[in-house]
Amino acid sequence: MLKQVVSAMTMAAIAASLLIGCGSSTSSSTASSSGSSSGNSASSASSTEAAAANTQAAAAAPADAVTIKVSSSETQADVKCQVLDEFEKEVVDKTGGAVQFENYYSNELGSLDDVVEQVSTGANIMVSTSGDFFADYGCPDIASLAVFYALPTTDAVQKMNDSDLFKSWCDQVEKSSGIKILCCNWAAAPRNIISTKPINSVADIKNLKIRVPGAAADAFFSNLGAATVTMPFSDVYTGLQQGTIEAAEASLSGLYTYSLQEVAKNVYLSQHSFAPTCFAMSSDVWNSISPENQKIFQDALVEYGKEFTQKCQETDADYQKKMEDAGVKFVTPSDDDKSAMQKAGAASFSAFPNISADISDQIAKIIN
């Protein structure tokens, strides 16, 4: 099991890296630097040092420390998980070890739907996913965060995170289901489509078997005529390899760190979403943390959301170059195709009949 333990006296960890499509694993350690392990086997000396450090840290941790399991869809090598590692180290340090973390990568704790459901029943897990996954837990309007093109820039994402409207949505979800949403400002680099067959225009998306992560993506791609398929992102490599699906969508960093360039050689630069991510956990777990440490936790989560957003923009071109070097062909949509995708995004609101009729106007007032 992939598991990284972040403690008060050390940030070293013993992790296991899952190979896509099989059950093999190898152990590795994570040093206290800002980077995380690549998933390759560490030397025996490093592993021994990490084990000793963890033993020492466990003995020194406060008896009433709260250890939170962090569920990620991404691999440990992804930018998001690297920034999460920095966030965790800061929280552990500033809370004196009263808050600690265990990291689980590549949907190890279950699909996003499953993990959100676990959180609603009080499971000690922090989940990160798009707003539409919380729509059925007391606030249909929060699904609008995930509608493609609703938040067209990273500035728009941050404005929404800071808005009273978003806070009211979070309150509704917590009151109804016991899920505490902490922020929504982790904006990835624009999401694009990777496919096993060329996409030269929006017309080529018709009947394309594409993996979608949630209801908003399902609505968008259905509006473009695609045949949508739901599966954990950790299954996408095998799905593309075996032909179960023909395409998937994510940021270039997500596509690359899952090695999808090995099995699909076409990327359509649709840039259809910045995928603002909400972080959430059970309110019971949240309330087991002291008010002082809650502030440290939430303030850091928002600040590292800004850092993640910036890093994604800075590294996007690097990931494109890496994928091009691996033989991937990139296609930029025409202006007409961009317009068609924007219309498909706007039409996606109709897939959520329970959201407020004027929700797009409310969002526009906040972000413009």
The 8 nearest C-alpha neighbors of each residue, nearest first, counted from 0:
[[1, 15, 2, 14, 107, 24, 103, 16],
 [0, 2, 15, 14, 103, 16, 104, 3],
 [1, 3, 14, 102, 103, 0, 101, 4],
 [2, 4, 102, 12, 101, 14, 13, 5],
 [5, 3, 101, 12, 100, 6, 2, 102],
 [4, 6, 10, 100, 99, 3, 101, 88],
 [7, 5, 9, 10, 8, 99, 56, 96],
 [6, 8, 96, 91, 9, 92, 95, 56],
 [9, 7, 56, 6, 10, 59, 96, 55],
 [10, 8, 6, 11, 7, 52, 56, 31],
 [9, 11, 31, 5, 6, 30, 12, 88],
 [12, 10, 30, 29, 49, 9, 31, 28],
 [13, 11, 28, 29, 3, 4, 49, 14],
 [12, 14, 28, 27, 3, 26, 49, 29],
 [15, 13, 27, 2, 26, 1, 3, 28],
 [14, 16, 26, 1, 25, 24, 0, 27],
 [15, 17, 38, 24, 25, 1, 18, 14],
 [16, 18, 24, 23, 19, 15, 22, 1],
 [17, 19, 21, 23, 20, 16, 24, 22],
 [20, 18, 21, 17, 236, 233, 237, 234],
 [19, 21, 237, 18, 22, 234, 236, 233],
 [22, 20, 18, 19, 23, 17, 24, 237],
 [21, 23, 24, 17, 18, 20, 19, 16],
 [22, 24, 21, 18, 17, 25, 16, 19],
 [25, 23, 17, 16, 15, 22, 18, 26],
 [24, 26, 15, 16, 40, 27, 39, 23],
 [27, 25, 15, 14, 40, 13, 16, 24],
 [26, 28, 41, 14, 40, 13, 15, 38],
 [27, 29, 13, 12, 46, 14, 49, 11],
 [28, 30, 11, 12, 36, 35, 31, 13],
 [31, 29, 11, 32, 10, 28, 12, 35],
 [30, 32, 10, 11, 33, 29, 9, 34],
 [31, 33, 30, 34, 35, 29, 10, 85],
 [32, 34, 85, 31, 35, 84, 81, 82],
 [35, 33, 32, 81, 36, 84, 30, 85],
 [36, 34, 81, 29, 37, 33, 76, 75],
 [37, 35, 38, 29, 28, 34, 76, 27],
 [36, 38, 76, 39, 35, 75, 27, 16],
 [37, 39, 16, 36, 27, 40, 15, 75],
 [40, 38, 37, 41, 27, 25, 16, 36],
 [41, 39, 27, 26, 25, 42, 38, 28],
 [42, 40, 27, 45, 28, 39, 46, 43],
 [41, 43, 45, 44, 46, 40, 27, 47],
 [42, 44, 46, 45, 47, 41, 48, 40],
 [45, 43, 47, 42, 46, 48, 41, 49],
 [44, 46, 48, 42, 47, 43, 49, 41],
 [47, 45, 43, 49, 44, 48, 28, 50],
 [46, 48, 44, 50, 45, 49, 43, 51],
 [49, 47, 45, 51, 46, 50, 52, 44],
 [48, 50, 46, 52, 11, 47, 51, 12],
 [49, 51, 47, 53, 52, 48, 46, 54],
 [52, 50, 54, 48, 49, 53, 47, 55],
 [51, 53, 49, 55, 54, 50, 48, 56],
 [54, 52, 56, 50, 55, 51, 57, 49],
 [55, 53, 51, 57, 52, 56, 50, 58],
 [54, 56, 52, 58, 53, 57, 51, 59],
 [57, 55, 53, 59, 8, 58, 54, 60],
 [58, 56, 54, 60, 59, 55, 53, 6],
 [57, 59, 55, 56, 60, 54, 61, 53],
 [58, 60, 56, 57, 55, 61, 8, 7],
 [61, 59, 57, 58, 96, 56, 62, 7],
 [62, 60, 64, 63, 97, 59, 96, 95],
 [61, 63, 64, 60, 97, 59, 65, 58],
 [62, 64, 61, 65, 97, 60, 98, 66],
 [65, 63, 97, 61, 62, 98, 66, 96],
 [66, 64, 98, 97, 99, 67, 63, 288],
 [65, 67, 99, 100, 98, 64, 68, 101],
 [68, 66, 100, 124, 123, 101, 99, 69],
 [67, 69, 124, 101, 100, 102, 125, 123],
 [70, 68, 102, 125, 124, 103, 101, 67],
 [69, 71, 103, 126, 125, 104, 102, 68],
 [72, 70, 104, 73, 106, 105, 103, 69],
 [71, 73, 105, 106, 104, 232, 74, 70],
 [74, 72, 105, 71, 104, 77, 75, 253],
 [73, 75, 105, 76, 104, 77, 256, 72],
 [74, 76, 77, 80, 104, 73, 37, 35],
 [77, 75, 74, 37, 256, 78, 80, 35],
 [78, 76, 79, 80, 74, 75, 256, 73],
 [79, 77, 81, 80, 82, 76, 252, 311],
 [78, 80, 82, 77, 81, 83, 307, 73],
 [81, 79, 83, 77, 82, 78, 75, 84],
 [80, 82, 78, 84, 83, 79, 35, 34],
 [83, 81, 85, 84, 79, 80, 307, 78],
 [84, 82, 80, 86, 85, 81, 87, 79],
 [83, 85, 81, 87, 82, 86, 80, 88],
 [86, 84, 82, 88, 83, 87, 33, 89],
 [87, 85, 83, 89, 84, 88, 303, 82],
 [88, 86, 90, 84, 89, 85, 91, 83],
 [87, 89, 91, 85, 90, 86, 92, 84],
 [88, 90, 92, 86, 87, 91, 93, 85],
 [89, 91, 87, 93, 92, 88, 94, 296],
 [92, 90, 96, 88, 94, 7, 89, 98],
 [91, 93, 89, 95, 90, 94, 7, 88],
 [94, 92, 90, 95, 91, 89, 295, 96],
 [95, 93, 97, 96, 91, 92, 90, 292],
 [96, 94, 92, 93, 97, 91, 7, 98],
 [95, 97, 7, 91, 98, 94, 60, 99],
 [96, 98, 64, 94, 95, 61, 65, 99],
 [99, 97, 65, 96, 91, 64, 66, 94],
 [100, 98, 66, 91, 6, 5, 65, 67],
 [99, 101, 67, 66, 5, 68, 4, 102],
 [100, 102, 68, 4, 3, 69, 2, 67],
 [103, 101, 69, 3, 2, 68, 70, 100],
 [102, 104, 70, 2, 1, 107, 69, 71],
 [103, 105, 71, 74, 106, 107, 73, 72],
 [104, 106, 72, 73, 74, 107, 233, 71],
 [107, 105, 72, 109, 108, 104, 110, 71],
 [106, 108, 105, 109, 104, 103, 70, 1],
 [109, 107, 106, 70, 114, 103, 110, 104],
 [110, 108, 106, 107, 113, 114, 111, 112],
 [109, 111, 113, 112, 231, 106, 114, 108],
 [110, 112, 114, 113, 115, 109, 128, 106],
 [113, 111, 115, 110, 114, 116, 132, 109],
 [114, 112, 110, 116, 111, 115, 109, 117],
 [113, 115, 117, 111, 116, 112, 109, 110],
 [116, 114, 118, 112, 117, 113, 111, 119],
 [115, 117, 119, 113, 114, 118, 112, 120],
 [118, 116, 114, 120, 122, 115, 119, 113],
 [117, 119, 122, 115, 121, 281, 120, 116],
 [120, 118, 116, 117, 121, 178, 176, 177],
 [121, 119, 117, 118, 122, 116, 281, 177],
 [120, 122, 118, 281, 119, 123, 283, 117],
 [123, 121, 118, 117, 124, 120, 281, 119],
 [122, 124, 67, 284, 68, 121, 281, 118],
 [125, 123, 68, 122, 69, 280, 67, 118],
 [124, 126, 280, 69, 279, 68, 70, 278],
 [127, 125, 70, 279, 278, 124, 69, 280],
 [128, 126, 278, 277, 276, 279, 71, 125],
 [127, 129, 276, 277, 126, 130, 278, 132],
 [130, 128, 276, 131, 277, 145, 132, 275],
 [129, 131, 142, 132, 144, 141, 145, 133],
 [142, 130, 132, 134, 133, 129, 145, 141],
 [131, 133, 130, 134, 129, 112, 213, 128],
 [134, 132, 136, 131, 135, 130, 141, 142],
 [133, 135, 139, 131, 138, 142, 136, 141],
 [136, 134, 133, 137, 139, 138, 132, 131],
 [137, 135, 133, 134, 176, 172, 138, 175],
 [136, 138, 172, 175, 135, 171, 134, 176],
 [139, 137, 134, 140, 172, 141, 171, 168],
 [138, 140, 134, 354, 141, 142, 353, 135],
 [141, 139, 354, 142, 138, 143, 355, 134],
 [140, 142, 143, 130, 139, 134, 138, 144],
 [131, 143, 141, 130, 140, 134, 144, 145],
 [142, 144, 146, 141, 145, 140, 131, 149],
 [145, 143, 142, 130, 146, 141, 149, 275],
 [144, 146, 143, 130, 142, 215, 129, 131],
 [147, 145, 143, 215, 149, 144, 148, 344],
 [146, 148, 344, 272, 149, 271, 145, 219],
 [147, 149, 151, 150, 344, 272, 271, 341],
 [150, 148, 147, 146, 151, 144, 143, 359],
 [151, 149, 148, 155, 152, 156, 144, 147],
 [150, 152, 148, 149, 155, 272, 153, 273],
 [153, 151, 155, 154, 150, 156, 273, 148],
 [152, 154, 156, 155, 157, 186, 273, 151],
 [155, 153, 157, 152, 156, 158, 366, 151],
 [154, 156, 366, 158, 152, 153, 157, 150],
 [155, 157, 153, 159, 154, 158, 184, 150],
 [158, 156, 160, 154, 159, 184, 155, 161],
 [159, 157, 155, 161, 160, 156, 366, 162],
 [158, 160, 162, 156, 157, 161, 155, 165],
 [159, 161, 157, 158, 183, 162, 184, 165],
 [162, 160, 158, 159, 157, 163, 165, 166],
 [163, 161, 159, 164, 165, 160, 158, 166],
 [162, 164, 166, 165, 167, 161, 159, 160],
 [165, 163, 167, 162, 166, 168, 159, 361],
 [164, 166, 168, 167, 163, 162, 160, 169],
 [167, 165, 163, 169, 168, 164, 170, 162],
 [166, 168, 170, 164, 165, 169, 163, 171],
 [169, 167, 165, 171, 166, 170, 138, 141],
 [168, 170, 166, 172, 167, 171, 180, 173],
 [171, 169, 167, 173, 168, 172, 174, 166],
 [170, 172, 168, 174, 169, 173, 137, 138],
 [173, 171, 137, 169, 175, 170, 174, 138],
 [172, 174, 177, 178, 170, 179, 176, 175],
 [175, 173, 171, 172, 176, 177, 170, 137],
 [174, 176, 137, 172, 173, 171, 177, 136],
 [175, 177, 173, 178, 136, 172, 119, 174],
 [176, 178, 173, 282, 281, 119, 174, 175],
 [179, 177, 173, 281, 282, 176, 119, 280],
 [178, 180, 282, 173, 280, 279, 281, 181],
 [181, 179, 279, 169, 278, 182, 178, 280],
 [180, 182, 278, 279, 179, 297, 277, 183],
 [183, 181, 277, 278, 184, 180, 160, 301],
 [182, 184, 277, 276, 160, 275, 185, 278],
 [185, 183, 157, 304, 186, 160, 275, 156],
 [184, 186, 304, 276, 275, 308, 183, 307],
 [187, 185, 275, 308, 273, 184, 274, 276],
 [188, 186, 273, 308, 311, 274, 189, 185],
 [187, 189, 311, 312, 250, 273, 190, 315],
 [190, 188, 273, 270, 272, 250, 187, 191],
 [191, 189, 250, 249, 270, 272, 271, 248],
 [190, 192, 269, 268, 270, 248, 249, 250],
 [193, 191, 248, 267, 266, 247, 194, 269],
 [192, 194, 266, 246, 247, 265, 248, 267],
 [195, 193, 246, 265, 263, 196, 245, 266],
 [194, 196, 263, 245, 264, 265, 246, 197],
 [195, 197, 194, 265, 198, 245, 264, 263],
 [198, 196, 265, 199, 194, 195, 266, 203],
 [199, 197, 203, 200, 267, 196, 204, 265],
 [198, 200, 197, 330, 203, 201, 267, 332],
 [199, 201, 202, 203, 198, 332, 336, 204],
 [200, 202, 203, 204, 336, 199, 223, 198],
 [201, 203, 200, 204, 205, 223, 199, 198],
 [202, 204, 201, 198, 205, 200, 199, 207],
 [203, 205, 207, 202, 201, 225, 206, 223],
 [204, 206, 224, 225, 207, 203, 202, 223],
 [207, 205, 225, 226, 224, 204, 208, 203],
 [208, 206, 225, 204, 205, 226, 209, 245],
 [209, 207, 226, 244, 245, 227, 246, 206],
 [210, 208, 246, 227, 247, 244, 228, 245],
 [209, 211, 228, 247, 229, 227, 246, 244],
 [210, 212, 229, 216, 217, 213, 228, 227],
 [213, 211, 229, 216, 210, 230, 214, 231],
 [214, 212, 216, 215, 211, 217, 131, 132],
 [213, 215, 217, 216, 218, 131, 212, 132],
 [216, 214, 218, 146, 217, 213, 145, 219],
 [217, 215, 219, 218, 214, 213, 211, 220],
 [216, 218, 214, 215, 220, 219, 211, 221],
 [219, 217, 221, 215, 347, 216, 220, 222],
 [220, 218, 216, 222, 221, 344, 217, 347],
 [219, 221, 223, 222, 225, 217, 218, 216],
 [222, 220, 224, 218, 225, 223, 219, 217],
 [221, 223, 219, 220, 224, 343, 218, 347],
 [224, 222, 220, 221, 225, 205, 343, 204],
 [223, 225, 205, 221, 222, 206, 220, 204],
 [226, 224, 206, 205, 207, 221, 220, 204],
 [225, 227, 208, 206, 207, 209, 221, 228],
 [228, 226, 209, 208, 210, 225, 217, 211],
 [227, 229, 210, 209, 211, 230, 208, 226],
 [230, 228, 211, 210, 212, 227, 231, 213],
 [229, 231, 232, 228, 210, 234, 212, 235],
 [232, 230, 233, 234, 110, 106, 235, 229],
 [233, 231, 235, 234, 230, 72, 105, 106],
 [232, 234, 231, 105, 235, 106, 236, 19],
 [235, 233, 232, 231, 237, 236, 238, 230],
 [234, 236, 238, 232, 237, 233, 239, 231],
 [237, 235, 239, 238, 234, 259, 240, 19],
 [236, 238, 240, 239, 235, 234, 241, 20],
 [239, 237, 235, 243, 241, 244, 236, 240],
 [240, 238, 242, 244, 236, 237, 241, 245],
 [239, 241, 237, 238, 262, 242, 236, 243],
 [240, 242, 238, 239, 243, 237, 244, 236],
 [243, 241, 244, 239, 240, 238, 245, 237],
 [244, 242, 238, 241, 239, 245, 208, 240],
 [245, 243, 208, 242, 239, 238, 209, 246],
 [244, 246, 208, 195, 194, 239, 209, 242],
 [247, 245, 194, 209, 193, 244, 208, 210],
 [248, 246, 210, 209, 193, 192, 194, 211],
 [247, 249, 192, 191, 193, 190, 246, 250],
 [250, 248, 190, 191, 253, 254, 251, 192],
 [249, 251, 190, 253, 252, 188, 189, 191],
 [250, 252, 254, 253, 318, 255, 249, 315],
 [253, 251, 255, 250, 254, 318, 256, 77],
 [254, 252, 250, 251, 256, 255, 249, 257],
 [253, 255, 251, 252, 257, 259, 256, 249],
 [254, 256, 258, 252, 257, 253, 259, 251],
 [257, 255, 258, 253, 254, 77, 252, 76],
 [256, 258, 255, 254, 259, 253, 74, 236],
 [259, 257, 255, 256, 260, 261, 254, 236],
 [258, 260, 261, 257, 262, 254, 236, 255],
 [261, 259, 263, 258, 262, 264, 322, 255],
 [260, 262, 259, 258, 263, 264, 325, 236],
 [261, 263, 259, 260, 240, 239, 264, 236],
 [264, 262, 195, 260, 194, 265, 261, 259],
 [263, 265, 327, 260, 195, 328, 326, 194],
 [266, 264, 328, 194, 327, 193, 197, 263],
 [267, 265, 193, 329, 192, 268, 328, 194],
 [266, 268, 330, 192, 269, 329, 191, 198],
 [269, 267, 191, 331, 270, 330, 266, 332],
 [268, 270, 191, 271, 267, 332, 192, 190],
 [271, 269, 189, 190, 191, 268, 272, 273],
 [270, 272, 269, 190, 147, 148, 189, 191],
 [273, 271, 274, 147, 190, 189, 270, 148],
 [272, 274, 189, 187, 186, 188, 275, 190],
 [275, 273, 272, 186, 187, 276, 145, 129],
 [276, 274, 186, 185, 183, 273, 184, 129],
 [275, 277, 129, 128, 183, 185, 127, 274],
 [276, 278, 183, 128, 127, 182, 129, 130],
 [279, 277, 127, 181, 126, 182, 180, 276],
 [280, 278, 180, 179, 126, 125, 181, 277],
 [281, 279, 125, 179, 178, 118, 124, 282],
 [280, 282, 178, 121, 118, 284, 283, 179],
 [281, 283, 285, 179, 177, 284, 178, 286],
 [284, 282, 286, 281, 285, 287, 121, 177],
 [283, 285, 287, 281, 282, 286, 123, 280],
 [286, 284, 282, 283, 287, 288, 281, 280],
 [285, 287, 283, 288, 284, 282, 289, 290],
 [286, 288, 284, 285, 283, 289, 65, 282],
 [289, 287, 286, 285, 293, 292, 290, 65],
 [288, 290, 292, 291, 293, 287, 286, 285],
 [291, 289, 293, 292, 294, 288, 286, 295],
 [292, 290, 294, 289, 293, 295, 288, 94],
 [291, 293, 295, 289, 294, 290, 296, 94],
 [292, 294, 290, 296, 291, 295, 289, 297],
 [293, 295, 297, 292, 296, 291, 298, 290],
 [294, 296, 292, 298, 293, 297, 299, 291],
 [297, 295, 293, 294, 299, 298, 90, 292],
 [296, 298, 300, 294, 299, 295, 293, 301],
 [299, 297, 301, 295, 300, 296, 294, 302],
 [298, 300, 302, 296, 297, 301, 303, 295],
 [301, 299, 297, 303, 298, 302, 304, 296],
 [300, 302, 304, 298, 299, 303, 297, 182],
 [303, 301, 299, 305, 304, 300, 298, 306],
 [304, 302, 306, 305, 300, 301, 307, 299],
 [303, 305, 185, 301, 307, 302, 306, 184],
 [304, 306, 308, 303, 302, 307, 309, 301],
 [307, 305, 303, 309, 304, 308, 310, 302],
 [308, 306, 304, 310, 309, 305, 303, 311],
 [307, 309, 186, 305, 311, 306, 310, 187],
 [310, 308, 306, 312, 311, 307, 313, 305],
 [311, 309, 313, 307, 312, 308, 314, 306],
 [312, 310, 188, 308, 314, 309, 313, 187],
 [311, 313, 309, 310, 188, 315, 314, 308],
 [314, 312, 310, 311, 315, 309, 316, 317],
 [313, 315, 317, 311, 316, 312, 310, 318],
 [316, 314, 318, 317, 312, 313, 311, 319],
 [317, 315, 319, 318, 314, 320, 313, 312],
 [318, 316, 320, 314, 315, 319, 321, 313],
 [319, 317, 321, 315, 320, 316, 252, 251],
 [318, 320, 316, 322, 317, 321, 323, 315],
 [319, 321, 323, 317, 318, 322, 324, 316],
 [322, 320, 318, 324, 319, 323, 317, 325],
 [321, 323, 325, 319, 324, 320, 327, 318],
 [322, 324, 327, 320, 326, 325, 321, 319],
 [323, 325, 321, 322, 326, 320, 327, 319],
 [326, 324, 322, 323, 327, 321, 260, 261],
 [327, 325, 323, 324, 264, 328, 322, 260],
 [326, 328, 264, 323, 265, 322, 325, 329],
 [327, 329, 265, 264, 266, 323, 326, 330],
 [330, 328, 266, 267, 265, 327, 331, 268],
 [329, 331, 267, 268, 266, 199, 332, 328],
 [330, 332, 268, 267, 333, 329, 269, 199],
 [333, 331, 336, 337, 200, 330, 269, 334],
 [332, 334, 336, 335, 337, 331, 200, 338],
 [333, 335, 337, 336, 338, 332, 339, 331],
 [336, 334, 338, 333, 337, 339, 332, 340],
 [335, 337, 339, 333, 338, 334, 332, 201],
 [336, 338, 334, 340, 339, 335, 332, 333],
 [337, 339, 335, 341, 336, 340, 334, 342],
 [338, 340, 336, 342, 337, 341, 335, 343],
 [341, 339, 343, 337, 342, 338, 344, 336],
 [340, 342, 344, 338, 343, 339, 337, 345],
 [343, 341, 345, 339, 344, 340, 346, 338],
 [344, 342, 340, 346, 341, 345, 222, 219],
 [343, 345, 147, 341, 347, 342, 346, 219],
 [344, 346, 342, 347, 343, 348, 341, 148],
 [347, 345, 343, 344, 348, 349, 342, 222],
 [348, 346, 344, 349, 218, 345, 350, 219],
 [347, 349, 350, 346, 351, 345, 146, 143],
 [348, 350, 347, 351, 352, 346, 345, 218],
 [351, 349, 348, 347, 352, 218, 215, 346],
 [350, 352, 349, 353, 348, 354, 139, 347],
 [353, 351, 354, 349, 350, 348, 355, 356],
 [352, 354, 351, 139, 355, 140, 356, 350],
 [355, 353, 140, 139, 352, 351, 356, 358],
 [356, 354, 358, 357, 140, 353, 139, 352],
 [355, 357, 358, 354, 359, 352, 353, 360],
 [356, 358, 360, 355, 359, 361, 354, 362],
 [359, 357, 361, 355, 360, 356, 362, 354],
 [358, 360, 362, 361, 357, 363, 149, 356],
 [359, 361, 363, 357, 358, 362, 364, 356],
 [362, 360, 358, 364, 359, 363, 357, 365],
 [363, 361, 359, 365, 360, 364, 358, 366],
 [362, 364, 360, 366, 365, 361, 367, 359],
 [365, 363, 361, 362, 367, 366, 360, 359],
 [366, 364, 362, 363, 367, 159, 158, 361],
 [365, 367, 155, 363, 364, 158, 362, 159],
 [366, 363, 364, 365, 155, 362, 158, 154]]
